[in-house]
Amino acid sequence: MNENKYLLLTPGPLTTTAGVKEAMLRDWCTWDRDYNDVVEELRRGLVEMALRDRAECANYTSVLMQGSGTFAVESVIGSVIPRGGKLAVLSNGAYGRRIAEIAGILKIPAVELRFDECERPDAAMLAEMLADDPAVTHVAVVHCETTTGILNDIESVGRVAKSCGKKFIVDAMSSFGGISLYMDDLDIDFLISSANKCIEGVPGFAFVIAKRAELAECGGRARSLSLDLYSQWKTMEEHRGKWRFTSPTHVVVAFAEAMRELKEEGGVVARNMRYTANRDMLIRGMEELGFRALLPDELRSPVITSFLYPEGVGFDFTDFYESLKRDGYVIYPGKLSERNTFRIGNIGDIREEQITGLLAAVERYVKRLENEAPSLCA
């Protein structure tokens, strides 16, 4: 198998192991029992991962949905909010705003509480809004907003939502599998994530973990044929792992291998420790080279880190990006509206030696700049 020309230091797609890649070399039939057994095992495994109390597993279920993470988000927003319902979205980045945009396109009544991209959503403001607007039936928030890498306080948001009798939706796209998160502890009704994030699979499907009783009430609510979450779930339940439409078989078996490797590594706790070590090493090294992280330590997730453009030097992101790519590393541009940043992912099959190599590549770029402009550290 050919080696990649570069490592992906991004929040997904990300650098995967040889085992995950090799899993995709076999072809599967979507109707075959062997393949559908893989799907059923994944569905059970996702539910178990999402709960602290395994005795609660019978009360939860999971659904796999073709497409990127946004497809699964839209399937939830479009399938679980009834006619006459209303969605409240707390947003502090592009992905929170996308949830509100989805609601608007689907003509679902919604109210968006917007916060600064470097500020966590305020549960007290949600409480005030819910008191003023009893028509709201569902509350949605992003756990890790990869616009900046901020980790939002979903516990306080959920506490307010549930105390007011609302259904609680969490976009855990870039956190589930890499940060401990238990639906039964937080009373989450619908949790959404993707194959190509912290579980370290490849792009092609996303998934929803839900309270079984809540999902069972969603029949007939969908605003889409292909993104009908309830119908997808019923088909998987009644036909033991069968998808309604052609499933991404190679991606699914790669994800099964990724789940096995996550367990082998020591589970979510062990993976979180590795990601956190990657982030801390990265930030220390970048600061030594004159770069500054956007967020203070207490707001940072271990998933992706945003760095500010250095001021007063001839820094050009495109030049920086291409320099790192030539050295074998691909990073992300920023997604902020007000601050110039770039982002470096800490997740995937990345360890200390890869962070060391990246920092050496950044140092080479800095030294080249120093020959052309004042020092970054000046």
C-alpha positions in Angstrom: 0.0 0.0 0.0 1.4 3.4 -1.0 2.3 5.7 1.9 0.6 9.1 2.0 2.7 12.0 0.8 1.7 14.0 3.9 0.0 13.7 7.3 -3.4 15.2 7.8 -3.3 17.5 10.9 -6.9 18.4 10.5 -10.2 17.7 12.4 -11.3 15.1 9.8 -10.7 13.6 7.4 -7.6 12.7 9.4 -4.6 10.4 9.3 -5.8 6.8 9.7 -3.9 3.7 10.6 -2.8 1.1 8.2 -5.3 -1.3 9.7 -8.2 1.1 8.9 -7.0 1.5 5.3 -6.5 -2.2 4.8 -10.1 -2.9 6.0 -11.3 -1.2 2.9 -9.6 -3.6 0.5 -12.4 -6.2 0.6 -15.8 -5.8 -1.2 -19.0 -6.4 0.7 -22.7 -7.0 -0.4 -25.2 -4.7 1.4 -27.7 -7.5 1.6 -25.4 -10.1 3.0 -25.8 -11.3 6.6 -22.1 -11.0 7.3 -22.1 -7.3 6.4 -25.3 -6.5 8.2 -23.9 -8.2 11.3 -21.0 -5.7 11.2 -23.5 -2.9 11.1 -25.5 -4.3 14.1 -22.3 -4.7 16.1 -21.4 -1.1 15.4 -24.8 0.1 16.5 -24.5 -1.8 19.8 -20.9 -0.6 20.3 -21.8 3.1 19.8 -24.6 2.9 22.3 -22.3 1.3 24.9 -19.7 4.0 24.3 -22.3 6.7 24.9 -23.5 5.5 28.3 -21.9 5.3 31.7 -24.5 2.8 32.9 -24.6 -0.2 30.6 -27.9 -1.2 32.2 -29.4 1.7 30.3 -28.4 0.3 26.8 -31.9 -1.1 26.2 -33.3 2.5 26.5 -31.0 3.9 23.7 -30.4 3.1 20.1 -28.2 4.2 17.2 -28.7 4.9 13.5 -26.1 5.2 10.8 -26.7 7.7 8.1 -25.0 8.0 4.7 -23.0 11.3 4.1 -20.9 13.7 6.1 -21.7 14.8 9.6 -23.9 17.6 8.3 -26.2 15.0 6.7 -26.8 13.5 10.1 -27.3 16.9 11.7 -29.9 17.7 9.1 -31.5 14.3 9.5 -32.0 15.0 13.2 -33.2 18.6 12.8 -35.6 17.6 10.0 -36.9 14.4 11.6 -37.3 15.0 15.3 -38.9 18.5 15.6 -42.6 18.2 15.0 -44.8 20.6 13.1 -45.6 23.2 15.6 -42.2 22.7 17.3 -39.5 25.2 17.7 -35.7 24.9 17.9 -33.3 27.0 20.1 -29.7 26.9 18.9 -26.8 28.2 21.0 -24.0 29.0 18.6 -20.4 30.3 18.9 -19.0 29.2 15.6 -19.7 28.0 12.1 -21.2 24.7 13.1 -23.7 26.1 15.5 -24.7 28.6 12.9 -25.1 25.8 10.4 -27.7 24.1 12.6 -29.7 27.4 12.6 -29.3 27.6 8.8 -30.6 24.0 8.4 -33.7 24.9 10.4 -34.3 28.0 8.3 -34.0 26.1 5.0 -36.4 23.4 6.3 -38.7 26.2 7.5 -38.6 25.0 11.1 -39.2 27.9 13.5 -35.9 28.6 15.3 -34.2 31.1 17.5 -30.4 31.4 17.6 -28.5 32.7 20.6 -25.2 33.8 19.2 -22.0 34.2 21.2 -18.5 35.3 20.3 -16.3 32.7 18.8 -14.0 32.8 21.8 -16.8 32.6 24.4 -18.8 29.6 25.6 -22.6 29.8 25.3 -24.2 31.1 28.5 -26.8 28.7 30.0 -28.3 31.6 32.0 -29.1 33.4 28.7 -30.8 30.2 27.5 -32.9 30.1 30.7 -34.0 33.7 30.1 -34.9 33.0 26.5 -36.8 29.8 27.3 -38.8 31.7 30.0 -39.7 34.3 27.4 -40.4 31.9 24.6 -42.4 28.8 25.8 -42.9 27.7 22.2 -39.4 26.3 22.0 -39.5 22.5 22.2 -35.9 21.5 21.4 -32.5 22.9 22.3 -29.3 22.2 20.2 -25.7 23.0 20.9 -22.3 22.0 19.5 -19.9 20.3 22.0 -16.6 21.0 20.4 -16.9 23.9 18.0 -14.0 23.3 15.6 -14.2 26.8 14.2 -11.8 27.6 17.0 -11.4 24.4 18.9 -13.4 25.7 21.9 -15.0 23.0 24.2 -18.5 24.2 25.2 -20.1 23.5 28.5 -22.9 21.3 27.4 -23.6 20.1 30.9 -24.9 23.5 32.0 -26.8 24.0 28.8 -28.5 20.6 29.1 -29.4 21.2 32.7 -31.3 24.3 31.7 -32.9 22.7 28.7 -34.1 19.7 30.6 -35.3 21.7 33.7 -37.5 23.6 31.2 -38.9 20.4 29.7 -37.1 20.6 26.3 -35.5 17.9 24.2 -31.8 18.2 24.1 -29.7 17.7 20.9 -25.9 17.7 21.0 -23.7 17.9 18.0 -20.7 15.9 19.2 -19.2 15.6 15.8 -15.6 16.2 16.7 -15.6 15.2 20.3 -17.4 11.8 20.6 -14.8 9.0 21.0 -12.0 11.5 22.1 -13.6 13.2 25.0 -15.6 11.3 27.7 -19.3 12.0 27.1 -22.2 10.1 28.6 -25.7 10.6 27.4 -27.3 9.2 30.5 -25.3 11.6 32.8 -26.3 14.6 30.7 -29.8 13.5 29.8 -29.1 14.0 26.0 -32.0 12.9 23.8 -30.1 13.0 20.4 -26.3 12.9 20.0 -24.7 13.2 16.5 -21.2 12.4 15.4 -19.2 11.1 12.4 -17.1 8.2 11.3 -14.0 10.3 10.4 -13.4 12.2 13.7 -12.1 10.9 17.0 -13.0 7.3 16.3 -10.5 7.6 13.4 -12.4 6.1 10.6 -12.8 7.5 7.1 -15.5 9.9 5.6 -18.7 8.4 4.3 -21.3 8.1 7.0 -22.3 9.7 10.3 -24.4 8.4 13.2 -27.1 9.4 15.7 -27.4 7.9 19.2 -30.8 8.5 20.7 -33.2 7.7 23.4 -35.3 4.9 22.0 -38.6 6.3 23.2 -37.9 9.7 21.8 -36.9 8.4 18.3 -40.0 6.1 18.3 -42.2 9.2 18.4 -40.6 10.7 15.2 -42.5 8.8 12.5 -44.0 11.0 9.8 -42.1 14.1 10.9 -39.2 14.1 8.3 -38.9 16.9 5.8 -36.8 14.7 3.5 -37.0 11.2 2.0 -33.3 10.3 2.1 -32.6 12.0 5.5 -35.6 10.5 7.3 -33.9 9.4 10.5 -36.9 7.5 11.8 -37.4 5.5 8.6 -33.6 4.7 8.5 -33.8 3.5 12.1 -36.9 1.4 11.5 -35.3 -0.3 8.5 -32.2 -1.1 10.5 -34.2 -2.4 13.5 -36.6 -4.5 11.4 -34.0 -5.9 9.0 -31.1 -6.3 11.4 -28.5 -3.8 10.0 -30.0 -3.2 6.6 -29.8 0.4 5.3 -32.7 1.9 3.3 -30.4 2.9 0.4 -27.0 1.8 -0.7 -24.6 1.9 2.3 -20.9 2.9 2.1 -19.7 -0.6 2.8 -16.0 0.0 2.6 -16.3 2.9 5.0 -18.4 0.9 7.4 -15.9 -1.9 7.7 -13.1 0.6 8.1 -15.1 2.1 11.0 -15.5 -1.3 12.5 -11.7 -1.7 12.5 -11.3 1.8 13.9 -13.7 0.9 16.8 -11.6 -2.2 17.5 -8.4 -0.1 17.6 -10.0 2.4 19.9 -10.8 -0.3 22.4 -7.3 -1.8 22.0 -5.8 1.6 22.7 -7.7 1.7 26.0 -10.9 3.4 25.1 -11.9 7.0 25.1 -9.9 7.9 28.3 -6.7 6.7 26.8 -7.4 8.4 23.4 -8.2 11.6 25.2 -4.9 11.4 27.0 -3.0 11.0 23.7 -4.9 13.9 22.1 -4.3 16.2 25.1 -0.6 15.4 25.1 -0.5 16.2 21.3 -2.2 19.5 21.9 0.0 20.5 24.9 3.2 19.6 23.1 2.0 21.5 20.0 1.1 24.6 21.8 4.4 24.7 23.8 6.4 24.2 20.6 4.5 26.8 18.6 4.8 29.4 21.4 8.5 28.8 21.5 8.5 29.7 17.8 6.6 32.9 18.3 3.0 31.8 17.6 0.2 32.4 20.0 -2.9 30.1 20.6 -6.2 31.9 20.1 -8.0 30.4 23.2 -6.9 30.4 26.8 -6.2 27.0 28.3 -9.5 26.7 30.1 -11.5 26.8 26.8 -9.3 24.6 24.7 -10.4 21.2 23.5 -7.9 18.4 22.7 -9.2 18.2 19.2 -7.9 21.2 17.2 -6.0 24.3 18.1 -6.3 27.7 16.5 -3.3 30.0 16.3 -3.2 33.7 15.5 -1.3 35.0 12.5 1.9 36.6 13.8 1.9 40.3 13.5 4.7 42.6 12.1 6.3 39.9 9.9 5.9 38.7 6.4 3.6 35.9 7.3 1.4 34.6 4.5 -0.8 31.6 5.3 -0.7 30.2 1.7 3.1 30.3 1.8 3.1 28.8 5.3 0.7 26.0 4.2 2.6 25.1 1.1 5.9 25.1 3.0 4.5 22.6 5.6 2.9 20.5 2.9 6.3 20.2 1.1 7.6 18.9 4.4 4.8 16.4 4.7 2.2 18.1 6.9 -1.3 19.5 5.9 -3.0 21.8 8.3 -6.3 23.8 8.2 -7.0 27.5 7.5 -9.0 29.4 10.0 -12.8 29.8 9.9 -13.1 32.9 12.0 -14.9 36.1 10.8 -13.0 38.6 12.8 -9.5 37.2 13.6 -6.9 35.8 11.3 -6.1 32.3 12.4 -5.0 28.9 11.2 -5.8 25.6 12.8 -3.8 22.4 13.5 -5.6 19.2 14.4 -4.4 17.0 17.2 -6.5 14.0 16.4 -6.0 10.9 14.1 -3.1 8.5 14.1 -0.9 11.2 15.5 1.7 10.8 18.3 4.6 12.7 19.8 7.0 11.9 16.9 4.5 13.5 14.4 4.2 16.6 16.5 8.0 16.8 16.8 8.3 16.6 13.0 5.6 19.2 12.4 7.3 21.6 14.8 10.6 21.1 13.0 8.9 22.0 9.8 7.4 25.1 11.3 10.8 26.1 12.6 12.3 25.8 9.2 9.6 28.2 7.9 10.3 30.6 10.7 14.0 30.6 10.0 13.3 31.4 6.4 11.1 34.3 7.4 13.8 35.6 9.7 16.1 35.9 6.7 13.4 37.9 4.9 11.8 39.9 7.7 12.1 40.8 11.4 12.0 37.8 13.8 8.7 36.4 14.8 10.0 36.6 18.3 11.1 40.2 18.2 
